[in-house]
């Protein structure tokens, strides 16, 4: 499972590859509602419960990868 596969249904088609520096400022559809959907998608996909601190860290694709890797999960961008 790749992060691109997990986020595509939430963020929709970007028309370009997902980048590590992507964040709400670079993806117009990434708003507060999508943020919640991202958290739910990550928790459902990996059968985990993110802590409040981890959720607050999720401000970019890079942050998401770092949190998941910190959990010992092997997930790549593509």
C-alpha positions as CSV (number, residue, x, y, z in Angstrom):
1,X,0.0,0.0,0.0
2,X,1.3,3.4,-0.9
3,X,0.4,6.8,0.5
4,X,-0.7,7.8,-3.0
5,X,-3.2,5.0,-3.0
6,X,-4.5,6.0,0.4
7,X,-4.8,9.7,-0.3
8,X,-6.1,9.6,-3.8
9,X,-9.7,8.7,-2.8
10,X,-9.6,11.5,-0.2
11,X,-7.9,14.3,-2.2
12,X,-9.1,13.3,-5.6
13,X,-7.2,13.5,-8.8
14,X,-4.4,16.0,-8.7
15,X,-3.4,15.8,-12.4
16,X,0.2,15.3,-11.2
17,X,2.1,13.0,-8.9
18,X,1.8,13.5,-5.2
19,X,4.9,15.2,-3.7
20,X,6.4,15.0,-0.2
21,X,6.0,18.8,0.1
22,X,2.3,18.7,-0.7
23,X,0.1,20.2,2.0
24,X,-3.1,22.2,2.2
25,X,-1.4,25.2,0.5
26,X,-0.5,23.2,-2.5
27,X,-3.6,21.0,-2.8
28,X,-6.8,23.1,-3.0
29,X,-9.1,20.3,-1.8
30,X,-7.1,19.6,1.4
31,X,-9.2,21.5,3.9
32,X,-10.2,20.7,7.5
33,X,-12.8,18.1,6.4
34,X,-10.3,16.4,4.2
35,X,-7.8,16.4,7.1
36,X,-10.2,14.4,9.1
37,X,-10.8,12.0,6.2
38,X,-7.0,11.6,5.8
39,X,-6.7,10.6,9.5
40,X,-9.6,8.2,9.2
41,X,-8.1,6.7,6.0
42,X,-4.7,6.2,7.7
43,X,-6.2,4.7,10.8
44,X,-8.5,2.3,8.8
45,X,-5.8,1.3,6.3
46,X,-3.2,0.5,9.0
47,X,-5.6,-0.6,11.8
48,X,-4.0,2.0,14.1
49,X,-5.3,4.9,16.3
50,X,-3.3,8.0,15.9
51,X,-2.6,10.1,19.0
52,X,-3.7,13.7,19.2
53,X,0.0,14.7,18.9
54,X,0.4,12.6,15.8
55,X,-2.7,14.1,14.2
56,X,-1.5,17.6,14.9
57,X,1.8,16.8,13.1
58,X,0.0,15.8,9.9
59,X,0.6,19.1,8.0
60,X,2.1,17.7,4.8
61,X,2.7,14.5,2.9
62,X,6.2,14.4,4.4
63,X,4.7,14.6,7.9
64,X,2.3,11.8,7.2
65,X,5.2,9.6,6.0
66,X,7.3,10.5,9.1
67,X,4.4,9.7,11.5
68,X,3.8,6.3,9.8
69,X,7.5,5.4,9.7
70,X,7.7,6.4,13.4
71,X,5.0,3.8,14.0
72,X,7.2,1.2,12.2
73,X,5.0,1.1,9.2
74,X,6.7,0.6,5.8
75,X,4.9,2.9,3.4
76,X,6.2,4.8,0.5
77,X,4.9,7.7,-1.5
78,X,4.3,5.5,-4.6
